[in-house]
Amino acid sequence: MTGRGFLPALPALILLFVFFLFPVVRMLGFSLEGGTLDWYAKALGEQLYLRVFWNTFEIALLVTFFCLLLGYPLGFLMATTTPFWATVGFIFVLLPLWTSVLVRTYAWMVLLGRNGVFNRTLMEAGITTDPIPMLHNFTGVLIGMVHVLLPYMVLPIYGAVRKVDPAIPAAAAGLGASSFAIFRRIYLPLTLNGIFAGSVLVFVLSLGFFITPALLGGGRVMMIAVLIEQQVREALNWPFAAALSAVLLVFTFAVYAMAQRFTRSEAEAAR
């Protein structure tokens, strides 16, 4: 890259250095206080904190699964329906992205509370006699996170389905293939990259989620981001919070590296 070609990228590089690279380096410095790895040993050696990491990965996997379960049919429908209904689908998918995560989380607190809309509807319909606990527990966190992260699954799947040549499933249908066979033998293999991209994106974002699990979990569902916030705000233990952040960052990079390797292998196999 020549000097002139480098200049347009200079403001972005400075921005990344000041607001990303420098804080990360400072965080790593905090975690190595005293020149030892004691805080890392505590983060990875004590059962309590290992359990928090396990809870974080468990929730991230479940959120990814439910986003895929809901997002694939929605993305497929948006990609194969008429332009009018595709536009309607885009409005409903993108509308949550225009709303603050904090606002959406408080809305779920109103809906899922003991006197919330869902419980009142169920009790008035005679389906239940007592409120169903859906707030400040595992269920509420899953519902809130799936709602927030669903668009990140739908959009890659939509793009992958749109790339499928319509002539291929049309030819299969003309040869007598059923709708399920067309989906299983054509659409599913050709959209695996979209499924994989959406899954990785949702999983990585879930690992560092804070607002939704903090509010909907009510302190009873502990994820690593919530633990880091507690260490900073309540315990004022910056070195340990930095060590936890560094471990989470390494896990996130590991997931991203595996995703890159898988994508590269798929691209090489397709050549």
Stockholm file with secondary structure:
# STOCKHOLM 1.0

chainA/1-271         MTGRGFLPALPALILLFVFFLFPVVRMLGFSLEGGTLDWYAKALGEQLYLRVFWNTFEIALLVTFFCLLLGYPLGFLMATTTPFWATVGFIFVLLPLWTSVLVRTYAWMVLLGRNGVFNRTLMEAGITTDPIPMLHNFTGVLIGMVHVLLPYMVLPIYGAVRKVDPAIPAAAAGLGASSFAIFRRIYLPLTLNGIFAGSVLVFVLSLGFFITPALLGGGRVMMIAVLIEQQVREALNWPFAAALSAVLLVFTFAVYAMAQRFTRSEAEAAR
#=GR chainA/1-271 SS CCHHHHGGGHHHHHHHIIIIIHHHHHHHHHHTGGGSCHHHHHHHHSHHHHHHHHHHHHHHHHHHHHHHHHHHHHHHHHHHSCHHHHHHHHHHHHGGGGSCHHHHHHHHHHHHSTTSHHHHHHHHTTSCSSCCCCSSSHHHHHHHHHHHHHHHHHHHHHHHHHTSCTHHHHHHHHTTCCHHHHIIIIIHHHTHHHHHHHHHHHHHHHHTCCHHHHHHHTTSSCCHHHHHHHHHHTSCCHHHHHHHHHHHHHHHHHHHHHHHHHHHHHHHHHC
#=GC SS_cons         CCHHHHGGGHHHHHHHIIIIIHHHHHHHHHHTGGGSCHHHHHHHHSHHHHHHHHHHHHHHHHHHHHHHHHHHHHHHHHHHSCHHHHHHHHHHHHGGGGSCHHHHHHHHHHHHSTTSHHHHHHHHTTSCSSCCCCSSSHHHHHHHHHHHHHHHHHHHHHHHHHTSCTHHHHHHHHTTCCHHHHIIIIIHHHTHHHHHHHHHHHHHHHHTCCHHHHHHHTTSSCCHHHHHHHHHHTSCCHHHHHHHHHHHHHHHHHHHHHHHHHHHHHHHHHC
//
